[in-house]
Amino acid sequence: MPEVSRSIEIDAPPSTVWRWLATPEALRRWLSPNLDIDLRVGGAYRLRNPGEDTWISGTVLELIPEGALILSWFEEGGDWVHPARLLITLSPTPAGTRVAVVHDGFAGIGKPGWPDTQRAYERGADRHRILERLADLVAQGAA
């Protein structure tokens, strides 16, 4: 399945890292400053894609404390017919926590040029460096 995936190992246990996913305020600090989210399964969210005028919206699909936050991911006002997904997962490691961010479902968005969209998300993942922001916040202290 086509996807865009990035991960980082953070020197803190999943319970500490999870604090940065467990509240809208914490998520706004590293994911997107304009995020508006009802942080429960089925809850709606909306954010502006960093550095762009594209609005993203969707719902919380899964919320597993100290494990995962999974969202549907839909670009508003464009040529997407169906949402993709954003998966943020936490896995314990001997040194702390591996945090993975995966965008998947590009082939199913209903856009004929979806491979171009996937390539644009690859470039965006490298440019926005959200995992590095998360790691810096965890290193600075509690959420």
C-alpha positions in Angstrom: 0.0 0.0 0.0 1.4 3.4 -0.9 2.3 5.4 2.1 4.5 8.2 3.5 6.2 7.1 6.7 8.6 8.7 9.2 9.7 7.6 12.6 11.9 8.8 15.5 13.1 7.2 18.7 12.5 9.4 21.7 14.4 8.8 25.0 11.2 8.7 27.2 8.7 6.0 27.9 5.4 5.8 26.0 3.5 7.2 28.9 5.5 10.4 28.8 5.3 10.7 25.0 1.6 10.0 25.1 1.0 13.2 27.0 1.8 15.0 23.8 -1.0 13.2 22.0 -3.6 13.1 24.8 -4.9 16.7 24.7 -5.8 19.2 22.0 -3.4 21.7 23.6 -0.5 19.3 23.5 -1.2 18.3 19.9 -1.3 21.9 18.8 2.3 22.4 20.2 3.8 20.0 17.7 1.3 18.8 15.1 -0.4 22.0 14.1 -1.0 25.3 16.0 -4.4 25.7 14.4 -5.7 22.2 15.2 -9.3 22.1 16.4 -10.1 18.5 17.6 -12.7 16.6 19.6 -10.3 14.1 20.9 -12.5 11.0 21.2 -13.3 8.2 18.7 -15.7 9.6 16.2 -14.7 13.2 17.1 -14.2 15.7 14.3 -11.0 17.7 13.7 -9.8 20.4 11.3 -6.4 21.9 10.8 -4.5 24.0 8.2 -1.8 22.1 6.4 1.5 23.7 7.6 2.8 26.3 5.1 -0.1 25.9 2.8 -3.7 27.2 2.4 -5.1 23.7 2.4 -7.5 22.7 5.1 -7.5 19.1 6.4 -10.5 17.6 8.1 -11.6 14.2 9.3 -12.5 12.2 12.4 -10.7 10.3 15.1 -10.8 6.7 14.0 -8.8 5.1 16.9 -7.5 6.4 20.2 -5.4 3.9 22.1 -3.7 5.4 25.2 0.0 5.1 25.0 -0.4 3.3 21.7 -1.9 5.2 18.8 -3.9 8.1 17.4 -5.4 7.3 14.0 -7.3 10.0 12.0 -9.1 10.0 8.7 -7.4 12.7 6.5 -9.2 14.7 3.9 -8.0 17.7 1.9 -10.9 20.1 1.7 -11.7 22.1 -1.5 -9.6 20.0 -3.8 -10.1 16.9 -5.9 -10.1 14.3 -3.2 -13.2 12.1 -3.2 -12.3 9.9 -0.2 -10.1 10.4 2.9 -6.7 8.9 3.5 -5.4 8.2 7.0 -2.9 9.6 9.4 -1.5 7.1 11.9 0.6 8.2 14.9 1.8 5.1 16.8 4.0 4.7 19.9 6.0 1.5 20.5 8.2 0.9 23.5 11.9 0.3 22.8 14.8 -0.4 25.1 15.8 3.3 24.9 12.3 4.8 25.2 9.6 5.1 22.5 9.6 4.8 18.7 7.0 7.2 17.3 5.9 6.6 13.8 3.8 8.9 11.6 2.3 7.2 8.5 0.0 8.7 5.9 -1.6 5.9 3.9 -4.6 5.4 1.6 -3.4 7.6 -1.2 -4.5 5.1 -3.9 -8.1 5.3 -2.5 -8.6 9.1 -2.4 -10.3 9.0 -5.8 -7.9 11.4 -7.4 -6.4 10.3 -10.8 -3.1 11.9 -10.0 -2.7 10.4 -6.5 1.0 9.4 -7.0 1.8 13.1 -7.3 -0.1 13.7 -4.1 1.9 11.0 -2.4 5.2 12.5 -3.6 4.1 16.0 -2.3 3.4 14.4 1.1 6.9 12.9 1.0 8.4 16.3 0.5 6.1 17.8 3.1 7.1 15.2 5.7 10.8 16.2 5.2 10.1 19.9 5.3 7.7 20.1 8.3 9.7 17.8 10.6 6.9 17.3 13.1 8.5 14.4 14.8 11.6 16.4 15.6 9.3 19.1 17.2 7.7 16.4 19.3 11.1 15.0 20.4 12.2 18.5 21.4 9.1 19.1 23.4 9.4 15.8 25.2 13.0 16.5 26.0 12.0 19.9 27.5 9.5 18.5 30.0 6.0 17.3 30.6 3.0 18.4 28.5 
